[in-house]
Amino acid sequence: MGCIFCKIAGNEVPSNKVYEDDLVLAFDDIQPMAPVHTIIIPKKHYLGINDLDDKEIWFAMLKAAQEVAKRKGADKSGYRLVINSGEHGTQVVKHLHLHVLGGRQLESGLG
């Protein structure tokens, strides 16, 4: 498979790892949109959120988000979790991933 996130999960492509367990991997985004911008991926390939049928992986992703926020110092001031889904949702990499954004006041971005 040519999926960049699968290659990162398989240690074929280097990344700045922030957190890892048996199910998920978290690493810093190479084009950060905030001082804290970490990506959390399941190690197993899922195209997007609509393909995720494993509650254990979903829980692992959320647990990883909590840990990333702590490790990055965003747990006290606040942070945002974002999942982009599909073309209209601006999902660029076709592998389910969760963005953890923080480290500064974020704009609402909704609307």
N, CA, C and O atoms as CSV, one atom per row, in Angstrom:
chain,resi,resn,atom,element,x,y,z
A,1,MET,N,N,0.836,-1.186,0.000
A,1,MET,CA,C,0.000,0.000,0.000
A,1,MET,C,C,0.879,1.247,0.000
A,1,MET,O,O,1.951,1.232,0.605
A,2,GLY,N,N,0.466,2.304,-0.647
A,2,GLY,CA,C,1.238,3.530,-0.696
A,2,GLY,C,C,0.845,4.544,0.358
A,2,GLY,O,O,1.206,5.715,0.242
A,3,CYS,N,N,0.124,4.134,1.374
A,3,CYS,CA,C,-0.375,5.057,2.389
A,3,CYS,C,C,0.770,5.550,3.272
A,3,CYS,O,O,1.458,4.750,3.906
A,4,ILE,N,N,0.972,6.866,3.312
A,4,ILE,CA,C,2.061,7.442,4.097
A,4,ILE,C,C,1.890,7.156,5.584
A,4,ILE,O,O,2.880,6.920,6.278
A,5,PHE,N,N,0.663,7.171,6.087
A,5,PHE,CA,C,0.460,6.906,7.509
A,5,PHE,C,C,0.724,5.434,7.846
A,5,PHE,O,O,1.205,5.131,8.938
A,6,CYS,N,N,0.415,4.518,6.924
A,6,CYS,CA,C,0.762,3.110,7.137
A,6,CYS,C,C,2.275,2.945,7.183
A,6,CYS,O,O,2.796,2.157,7.972
A,7,LYS,N,N,2.974,3.688,6.339
A,7,LYS,CA,C,4.437,3.623,6.335
A,7,LYS,C,C,5.017,4.195,7.623
A,7,LYS,O,O,6.001,3.672,8.145
A,8,ILE,N,N,4.418,5.263,8.136
A,8,ILE,CA,C,4.864,5.826,9.419
A,8,ILE,C,C,4.602,4.813,10.540
A,8,ILE,O,O,5.468,4.589,11.386
A,9,ALA,N,N,3.414,4.205,10.549
A,9,ALA,CA,C,3.078,3.210,11.571
A,9,ALA,C,C,4.001,2.003,11.501
A,9,ALA,O,O,4.290,1.379,12.522
A,10,GLY,N,N,4.466,1.669,10.299
A,10,GLY,CA,C,5.368,0.534,10.102
A,10,GLY,C,C,6.833,0.887,10.229
A,10,GLY,O,O,7.700,0.064,9.935
A,11,ASN,N,N,7.122,2.108,10.666
A,11,ASN,CA,C,8.498,2.593,10.841
A,11,ASN,C,C,9.311,2.612,9.540
A,11,ASN,O,O,10.540,2.552,9.566
A,12,GLU,N,N,8.611,2.697,8.406
A,12,GLU,CA,C,9.283,2.824,7.118
A,12,GLU,C,C,9.615,4.280,6.820
A,12,GLU,O,O,10.533,4.571,6.054
A,13,VAL,N,N,8.864,5.191,7.429
A,13,VAL,CA,C,9.061,6.633,7.271
A,13,VAL,C,C,9.218,7.205,8.679
A,13,VAL,O,O,8.409,6.912,9.559
A,14,PRO,N,N,10.254,8.018,8.897
A,14,PRO,CA,C,10.468,8.558,10.243
A,14,PRO,C,C,9.402,9.580,10.635
A,14,PRO,O,O,8.803,10.243,9.788
A,15,SER,N,N,9.190,9.682,11.940
A,15,SER,CA,C,8.270,10.680,12.476
A,15,SER,C,C,8.733,11.063,13.867
A,15,SER,O,O,9.514,10.346,14.493
A,16,ASN,N,N,8.246,12.194,14.344
A,16,ASN,CA,C,8.526,12.612,15.709
A,16,ASN,C,C,7.409,12.043,16.590
A,16,ASN,O,O,6.380,12.687,16.796
A,17,LYS,N,N,7.624,10.844,17.099
A,17,LYS,CA,C,6.605,10.159,17.886
A,17,LYS,C,C,6.375,10.873,19.213
A,17,LYS,O,O,7.310,11.282,19.901
A,18,VAL,N,N,5.112,11.003,19.540
A,18,VAL,CA,C,4.699,11.627,20.796
A,18,VAL,C,C,4.122,10.570,21.739
A,18,VAL,O,O,4.308,10.651,22.953
A,19,TYR,N,N,3.421,9.580,21.179
A,19,TYR,CA,C,2.773,8.541,21.968
A,19,TYR,C,C,2.589,7.321,21.079
A,19,TYR,O,O,2.379,7.435,19.872
A,20,GLU,N,N,2.674,6.140,21.708
A,20,GLU,CA,C,2.429,4.906,20.964
A,20,GLU,C,C,1.966,3.830,21.932
A,20,GLU,O,O,2.466,3.720,23.052
A,21,ASP,N,N,0.996,3.036,21.475
A,21,ASP,CA,C,0.614,1.820,22.183
A,21,ASP,C,C,0.393,0.741,21.129
A,21,ASP,O,O,0.791,0.920,19.978
A,22,ASP,N,N,-0.221,-0.352,21.491
A,22,ASP,CA,C,-0.389,-1.458,20.544
A,22,ASP,C,C,-1.330,-1.128,19.384
A,22,ASP,O,O,-1.226,-1.725,18.313
A,23,LEU,N,N,-2.247,-0.181,19.593
A,23,LEU,CA,C,-3.278,0.098,18.592
A,23,LEU,C,C,-3.087,1.391,17.813
A,23,LEU,O,O,-3.496,1.485,16.656
A,24,VAL,N,N,-2.472,2.384,18.436
A,24,VAL,CA,C,-2.380,3.707,17.806
A,24,VAL,C,C,-0.972,4.289,17.919
A,24,VAL,O,O,-0.148,3.854,18.723
A,25,LEU,N,N,-0.741,5.281,17.083
A,25,LEU,CA,C,0.516,6.020,17.082
A,25,LEU,C,C,0.185,7.502,16.965
A,25,LEU,O,O,-0.685,7.893,16.186
A,26,ALA,N,N,0.884,8.323,17.745
A,26,ALA,CA,C,0.724,9.778,17.666
A,26,ALA,C,C,2.071,10.390,17.315
A,26,ALA,O,O,3.100,10.019,17.880
A,27,PHE,N,N,2.055,11.329,16.380
A,27,PHE,CA,C,3.292,11.976,15.937
A,27,PHE,C,C,2.990,13.417,15.559
A,27,PHE,O,O,1.856,13.754,15.219
A,28,ASP,N,N,4.005,14.262,15.621
A,28,ASP,CA,C,3.827,15.671,15.288
A,28,ASP,C,C,3.597,15.852,13.798
A,28,ASP,O,O,4.248,15.211,12.974
A,29,ASP,N,N,2.662,16.734,13.462
A,29,ASP,CA,C,2.372,17.079,12.075
A,29,ASP,C,C,3.566,17.812,11.485
A,29,ASP,O,O,4.161,18.658,12.152
A,30,ILE,N,N,3.923,17.502,10.246
A,30,ILE,CA,C,5.078,18.168,9.617
A,30,ILE,C,C,4.728,19.559,9.094
A,30,ILE,O,O,5.624,20.328,8.744
A,31,GLN,N,N,3.449,19.889,9.036
A,31,GLN,CA,C,2.993,21.225,8.652
A,31,GLN,C,C,2.015,21.719,9.710
A,31,GLN,O,O,0.815,21.817,9.450
A,32,PRO,N,N,2.518,22.032,10.901
A,32,PRO,CA,C,1.619,22.359,12.017
A,32,PRO,C,C,0.805,23.623,11.778
A,32,PRO,O,O,1.281,24.599,11.199
A,33,MET,N,N,-0.434,23.572,12.243
A,33,MET,CA,C,-1.345,24.710,12.154
A,33,MET,C,C,-1.500,25.411,13.496
A,33,MET,O,O,-2.243,26.386,13.611
A,34,ALA,N,N,-0.797,24.913,14.513
A,34,ALA,CA,C,-0.805,25.485,15.860
A,34,ALA,C,C,0.469,25.015,16.548
A,34,ALA,O,O,1.103,24.067,16.084
A,35,PRO,N,N,0.855,25.658,17.646
A,35,PRO,CA,C,2.060,25.217,18.354
A,35,PRO,C,C,2.016,23.737,18.751
A,35,PRO,O,O,3.036,23.048,18.719
A,36,VAL,N,N,0.833,23.260,19.121
A,36,VAL,CA,C,0.631,21.828,19.338
A,36,VAL,C,C,-0.215,21.337,18.167
A,36,VAL,O,O,-1.361,21.753,17.997
A,37,HIS,N,N,0.359,20.456,17.372
A,37,HIS,CA,C,-0.387,19.848,16.268
A,37,HIS,C,C,0.148,18.426,16.093
A,37,HIS,O,O,1.158,18.192,15.431
A,38,THR,N,N,-0.558,17.505,16.703
A,38,THR,CA,C,-0.161,16.102,16.689
A,38,THR,C,C,-1.252,15.293,16.009
A,38,THR,O,O,-2.442,15.554,16.182
A,39,ILE,N,N,-0.824,14.307,15.234
A,39,ILE,CA,C,-1.729,13.415,14.506
A,39,ILE,C,C,-1.775,12.079,15.237
A,39,ILE,O,O,-0.738,11.539,15.624
A,40,ILE,N,N,-2.973,11.553,15.422
A,40,ILE,CA,C,-3.143,10.226,16.020
A,40,ILE,C,C,-3.770,9.324,14.966
A,40,ILE,O,O,-4.809,9.648,14.390
A,41,ILE,N,N,-3.125,8.189,14.724
A,41,ILE,CA,C,-3.630,7.238,13.726
A,41,ILE,C,C,-3.776,5.849,14.345
A,41,ILE,O,O,-3.005,5.473,15.227
A,42,PRO,N,N,-4.769,5.090,13.878
A,42,PRO,CA,C,-4.761,3.674,14.228
A,42,PRO,C,C,-3.666,2.997,13.410
A,42,PRO,O,O,-3.436,3.367,12.258
A,43,LYS,N,N,-3.000,2.023,13.987
A,43,LYS,CA,C,-1.957,1.309,13.249
A,43,LYS,C,C,-2.546,0.479,12.118
A,43,LYS,O,O,-1.893,0.256,11.098
A,44,LYS,N,N,-3.774,0.023,12.296
A,44,LYS,CA,C,-4.485,-0.689,11.237
A,44,LYS,C,C,-5.094,0.347,10.295
A,44,LYS,O,O,-5.605,1.371,10.749
A,45,HIS,N,N,-5.043,0.092,9.007
A,45,HIS,CA,C,-5.556,1.051,8.029
A,45,HIS,C,C,-7.085,1.063,8.005
A,45,HIS,O,O,-7.734,0.038,7.797
A,46,TYR,N,N,-7.630,2.250,8.225
A,46,TYR,CA,C,-9.046,2.545,8.008
A,46,TYR,C,C,-9.076,3.763,7.112
A,46,TYR,O,O,-8.359,4.731,7.368
A,47,LEU,N,N,-9.883,3.742,6.072
A,47,LEU,CA,C,-9.953,4.858,5.144
A,47,LEU,C,C,-10.382,6.142,5.838
A,47,LEU,O,O,-9.792,7.200,5.621
A,48,GLY,N,N,-11.394,6.046,6.660
A,48,GLY,CA,C,-11.904,7.225,7.356
A,48,GLY,C,C,-12.759,6.815,8.534
A,48,GLY,O,O,-12.891,5.632,8.844
A,49,ILE,N,N,-13.338,7.811,9.187
A,49,ILE,CA,C,-14.123,7.572,10.390
A,49,ILE,C,C,-15.329,6.663,10.124
A,49,ILE,O,O,-15.725,5.897,11.002
A,50,ASN,N,N,-15.905,6.739,8.942
A,50,ASN,CA,C,-17.068,5.907,8.623
A,50,ASN,C,C,-16.716,4.432,8.471
A,50,ASN,O,O,-17.605,3.580,8.478
A,51,ASP,N,N,-15.423,4.122,8.334
A,51,ASP,CA,C,-14.981,2.739,8.202
A,51,ASP,C,C,-14.572,2.126,9.534
A,51,ASP,O,O,-14.344,0.919,9.619
A,52,LEU,N,N,-14.478,2.945,10.569
A,52,LEU,CA,C,-14.044,2.451,11.871
A,52,LEU,C,C,-15.185,1.692,12.542
A,52,LEU,O,O,-16.236,2.260,12.840
A,53,ASP,N,N,-14.962,0.410,12.773
A,53,ASP,CA,C,-15.981,-0.432,13.401
A,53,ASP,C,C,-15.454,-1.087,14.675
A,53,ASP,O,O,-16.052,-2.038,15.180
A,54,ASP,N,N,-14.348,-0.586,15.188
A,54,ASP,CA,C,-13.701,-1.179,16.347
A,54,ASP,C,C,-13.710,-0.180,17.501
A,54,ASP,O,O,-12.969,0.803,17.479
A,55,LYS,N,N,-14.542,-0.429,18.502
A,55,LYS,CA,C,-14.658,0.476,19.645
A,55,LYS,C,C,-13.349,0.587,20.411
A,55,LYS,O,O,-13.040,1.640,20.968
A,56,GLU,N,N,-12.584,-0.490,20.443
A,56,GLU,CA,C,-11.311,-0.475,21.165
A,56,GLU,C,C,-10.326,0.511,20.529
A,56,GLU,O,O,-9.606,1.213,21.238
A,57,ILE,N,N,-10.295,0.564,19.204
A,57,ILE,CA,C,-9.407,1.515,18.522
A,57,ILE,C,C,-9.898,2.940,18.742
A,57,ILE,O,O,-9.088,3.837,18.979
A,58,TRP,N,N,-11.199,3.165,18.669
A,58,TRP,CA,C,-11.739,4.506,18.902
A,58,TRP,C,C,-11.370,4.979,20.305
A,58,TRP,O,O,-10.930,6.115,20.482
A,59,PHE,N,N,-11.548,4.114,21.299
A,59,PHE,CA,C,-11.188,4.468,22.668
A,59,PHE,C,C,-9.685,4.732,22.779
A,59,PHE,O,O,-9.268,5.664,23.466
A,60,ALA,N,N,-8.878,3.920,22.110
A,60,ALA,CA,C,-7.424,4.106,22.143
A,60,ALA,C,C,-7.024,5.449,21.537
A,60,ALA,O,O,-6.094,6.096,22.019
A,61,MET,N,N,-7.722,5.869,20.483
A,61,MET,CA,C,-7.431,7.166,19.868
A,61,MET,C,C,-7.755,8.305,20.832
A,61,MET,O,O,-6.986,9.259,20.951
A,62,LEU,N,N,-8.890,8.206,21.519
A,62,LEU,CA,C,-9.273,9.249,22.467
A,62,LEU,C,C,-8.348,9.264,23.685
A,62,LEU,O,O,-7.984,10.332,24.176
A,63,LYS,N,N,-7.974,8.102,24.160
A,63,LYS,CA,C,-7.019,8.005,25.267
A,63,LYS,C,C,-5.675,8.621,24.859
A,63,LYS,O,O,-5.047,9.333,25.642
A,64,ALA,N,N,-5.249,8.340,23.635
A,64,ALA,CA,C,-4.001,8.916,23.124
A,64,ALA,C,C,-4.097,10.436,23.052
A,64,ALA,O,O,-3.121,11.130,23.339
A,65,ALA,N,N,-5.259,10.961,22.674
A,65,ALA,CA,C,-5.446,12.413,22.613
A,65,ALA,C,C,-5.270,13.039,23.991
A,65,ALA,O,O,-4.641,14.089,24.123
A,66,GLN,N,N,-5.818,12.403,25.007
A,66,GLN,CA,C,-5.642,12.903,26.374
A,66,GLN,C,C,-4.162,12.909,26.760
A,66,GLN,O,O,-3.673,13.870,27.353
A,67,GLU,N,N,-3.465,11.846,26.426
A,67,GLU,CA,C,-2.051,11.732,26.775
A,67,GLU,C,C,-1.204,12.740,25.997
A,67,GLU,O,O,-0.295,13.352,26.556
A,68,VAL,N,N,-1.499,12.911,24.724
A,68,VAL,CA,C,-0.781,13.902,23.906
A,68,VAL,C,C,-0.961,15.288,24.505
A,68,VAL,O,O,0.007,16.034,24.646
A,69,ALA,N,N,-2.197,15.638,24.860
A,69,ALA,CA,C,-2.465,16.954,25.448
A,69,ALA,C,C,-1.641,17.153,26.717
A,69,ALA,O,O,-1.087,18.231,26.933
A,70,LYS,N,N,-1.556,16.131,27.552
A,70,LYS,CA,C,-0.747,16.219,28.772
A,70,LYS,C,C,0.726,16.409,28.442
A,70,LYS,O,O,1.387,17.294,28.985
A,71,ARG,N,N,1.233,15.570,27.548
A,71,ARG,CA,C,2.658,15.621,27.207
A,71,ARG,C,C,3.049,16.935,26.552
A,71,ARG,O,O,4.180,17.398,26.708
A,72,LYS,N,N,2.121,17.538,25.821
A,72,LYS,CA,C,2.394,18.792,25.118
A,72,LYS,C,C,2.022,20.021,25.944
A,72,LYS,O,O,2.253,21.151,25.513
A,73,GLY,N,N,1.447,19.807,27.129
A,73,GLY,CA,C,1.092,20.917,28.002
A,73,GLY,C,C,-0.180,21.637,27.621
A,73,GLY,O,O,-0.406,22.764,28.061
A,74,ALA,N,N,-1.018,21.010,26.811
A,74,ALA,CA,C,-2.259,21.654,26.370
A,74,ALA,C,C,-3.457,21.223,27.209
A,74,ALA,O,O,-4.558,21.737,27.009
A,75,ASP,N,N,-3.271,20.303,28.132
A,75,ASP,CA,C,-4.398,19.784,28.898
A,75,ASP,C,C,-4.995,20.817,29.842
A,75,ASP,O,O,-6.181,20.732,30.160
A,76,LYS,N,N,-4.221,21.777,30.294
A,76,LYS,CA,C,-4.723,22.797,31.232
A,76,LYS,C,C,-5.395,23.968,30.511
A,76,LYS,O,O,-6.433,24.461,30.952
A,77,SER,N,N,-4.798,24.409,29.404
A,77,SER,CA,C,-5.317,25.587,28.702
A,77,SER,C,C,-6.410,25.245,27.688
A,77,SER,O,O,-7.211,26.105,27.321
A,78,GLY,N,N,-6.441,24.009,27.245
A,78,GLY,CA,C,-7.451,23.579,26.286
A,78,GLY,C,C,-6.862,23.214,24.939
A,78,GLY,O,O,-5.774,23.656,24.572
A,79,TYR,N,N,-7.593,22.411,24.223
A,79,TYR,CA,C,-7.151,21.939,22.916
A,79,TYR,C,C,-8.364,21.506,22.106
A,79,TYR,O,O,-9.474,21.405,22.629
A,80,ARG,N,N,-8.136,21.254,20.830
A,80,ARG,CA,C,-9.198,20.855,19.911
A,80,ARG,C,C,-8.853,19.507,19.309
A,80,ARG,O,O,-7.693,19.233,19.005
A,81,LEU,N,N,-9.864,18.667,19.135
A,81,LEU,CA,C,-9.728,17.408,18.414
A,81,LEU,C,C,-10.502,17.533,17.109
A,81,LEU,O,O,-11.653,17.970,17.100
A,82,VAL,N,N,-9.859,17.143,15.999
A,82,VAL,CA,C,-10.494,17.283,14.682
A,82,VAL,C,C,-10.278,16.008,13.882
A,82,VAL,O,O,-9.173,15.469,13.819
A,83,ILE,N,N,-11.365,15.539,13.271
A,83,ILE,CA,C,-11.283,14.467,12.280
A,83,ILE,C,C,-11.904,14.997,11.000
A,83,ILE,O,O,-13.083,15.351,10.980
A,84,ASN,N,N,-11.130,15.052,9.947
A,84,ASN,CA,C,-11.632,15.440,8.635
A,84,ASN,C,C,-12.061,14.155,7.922
A,84,ASN,O,O,-11.360,13.144,7.972
A,85,SER,N,N,-13.213,14.205,7.263
A,85,SER,CA,C,-13.742,13.003,6.627
A,85,SER,C,C,-14.161,13.285,5.196
A,85,SER,O,O,-15.051,14.097,4.947
A,86,GLY,N,N,-13.522,12.618,4.271
A,86,GLY,CA,C,-13.880,12.718,2.863
A,86,GLY,C,C,-13.441,14.005,2.198
A,86,GLY,O,O,-12.859,14.888,2.828
A,87,GLU,N,N,-13.731,14.092,0.924
A,87,GLU,CA,C,-13.307,15.228,0.096
A,87,GLU,C,C,-13.853,16.558,0.614
A,87,GLU,O,O,-13.097,17.516,0.771
A,88,HIS,N,N,-15.142,16.623,0.876
A,88,HIS,CA,C,-15.725,17.883,1.340
A,88,HIS,C,C,-15.319,18.214,2.767
A,88,HIS,O,O,-15.393,19.370,3.183
A,89,GLY,N,N,-14.893,17.214,3.511
A,89,GLY,CA,C,-14.397,17.429,4.869
A,89,GLY,C,C,-12.903,17.711,4.899
A,89,GLY,O,O,-12.303,17.794,5.970
A,90,THR,N,N,-12.311,17.858,3.733
A,90,THR,CA,C,-10.884,18.176,3.533
A,90,THR,C,C,-9.941,17.126,4.117
A,90,THR,O,O,-8.885,17.465,4.650
A,91,GLN,N,N,-10.325,15.847,4.015
A,91,GLN,CA,C,-9.427,14.770,4.421
A,91,GLN,C,C,-8.381,14.585,3.334
A,91,GLN,O,O,-8.703,14.136,2.235
A,92,VAL,N,N,-7.137,14.926,3.630
A,92,VAL,CA,C,-6.058,14.865,2.642
A,92,VAL,C,C,-5.468,13.462,2.572
A,92,VAL,O,O,-5.348,12.900,1.483
A,93,VAL,N,N,-5.098,12.888,3.709
A,93,VAL,CA,C,-4.537,11.536,3.741
A,93,VAL,C,C,-5.683,10.558,3.997
A,93,VAL,O,O,-6.417,10.684,4.977
A,94,LYS,N,N,-5.820,9.599,3.115
A,94,LYS,CA,C,-6.926,8.638,3.182
A,94,LYS,C,C,-6.604,7.500,4.150
A,94,LYS,O,O,-6.587,6.326,3.782
A,95,HIS,N,N,-6.354,7.886,5.382
A,95,HIS,CA,C,-6.144,6.966,6.512
A,95,HIS,C,C,-6.716,7.717,7.705
A,95,HIS,O,O,-6.316,8.848,7.979
A,96,LEU,N,N,-7.638,7.100,8.404
A,96,LEU,CA,C,-8.268,7.750,9.544
A,96,LEU,C,C,-7.215,8.385,10.446
A,96,LEU,O,O,-6.238,7.739,10.825
A,97,HIS,N,N,-7.420,9.647,10.783
A,97,HIS,CA,C,-6.501,10.317,11.706
A,97,HIS,C,C,-7.228,11.411,12.468
A,97,HIS,O,O,-8.178,12.025,11.982
A,98,LEU,N,N,-6.746,11.626,13.669
A,98,LEU,CA,C,-7.299,12.596,14.599
A,98,LEU,C,C,-6.235,13.652,14.862
A,98,LEU,O,O,-5.113,13.322,15.246
A,99,HIS,N,N,-6.584,14.927,14.656
A,99,HIS,CA,C,-5.671,16.030,14.930
A,99,HIS,C,C,-5.878,16.513,16.359
A,99,HIS,O,O,-7.014,16.686,16.799
A,100,VAL,N,N,-4.792,16.730,17.080
A,100,VAL,CA,C,-4.819,17.381,18.385
A,100,VAL,C,C,-4.163,18.746,18.183
A,100,VAL,O,O,-2.980,18.829,17.855
A,101,LEU,N,N,-4.937,19.815,18.381
A,101,LEU,CA,C,-4.458,21.180,18.147
A,101,LEU,C,C,-4.556,21.997,19.424
A,101,LEU,O,O,-5.565,21.935,20.126
A,102,GLY,N,N,-3.522,22.756,19.726
A,102,GLY,CA,C,-3.546,23.596,20.914
A,102,GLY,C,C,-2.287,24.427,21.024
A,102,GLY,O,O,-1.551,24.604,20.054
A,103,GLY,N,N,-2.053,24.934,22.224
A,103,GLY,CA,C,-0.859,25.733,22.465
A,103,GLY,C,C,-1.051,27.222,22.253
A,103,GLY,O,O,-0.129,28.010,22.465
A,104,ARG,N,N,-2.250,27.609,21.835
A,104,ARG,CA,C,-2.611,29.031,21.665
A,104,ARG,C,C,-4.118,29.102,21.574
A,104,ARG,O,O,-4.796,28.083,21.446
A,105,GLN,N,N,-4.640,30.321,21.640
A,105,GLN,CA,C,-6.076,30.534,21.462
A,105,GLN,C,C,-6.436,30.171,20.028
A,105,GLN,O,O,-5.871,30.731,19.089
A,106,LEU,N,N,-7.364,29.246,19.850
A,106,LEU,CA,C,-7.793,28.829,18.523
A,106,LEU,C,C,-9.062,29.572,18.136
A,106,LEU,O,O,-9.915,29.842,18.981
A,107,GLU,N,N,-9.182,29.901,16.851
A,107,GLU,CA,C,-10.412,30.542,16.351
A,107,GLU,C,C,-11.505,29.482,16.297
A,107,GLU,O,O,-11.214,28.286,16.285
A,108,SER,N,N,-12.749,29.916,16.266
A,108,SER,CA,C,-13.843,28.956,16.311
A,108,SER,C,C,-13.793,28.022,15.115
A,108,SER,O,O,-13.972,26.815,15.283
A,109,GLY,N,N,-13.557,28.531,13.921
A,109,GLY,CA,C,-13.419,27.687,12.738
A,109,GLY,C,C,-14.689,26.945,12.345
A,109,GLY,O,O,-14.655,26.092,11.458
A,110,LEU,N,N,-15.794,27.253,12.983
A,110,LEU,CA,C,-17.046,26.567,12.644
A,110,LEU,C,C,-17.910,27.517,11.821
A,110,LEU,O,O,-17.919,28.728,12.044
A,111,GLY,N,N,-18.614,26.958,10.893
A,111,GLY,CA,C,-19.527,27.830,10.207
A,111,GLY,C,C,-19.602,27.594,8.774
A,111,GLY,O,O,-20.349,28.277,8.074
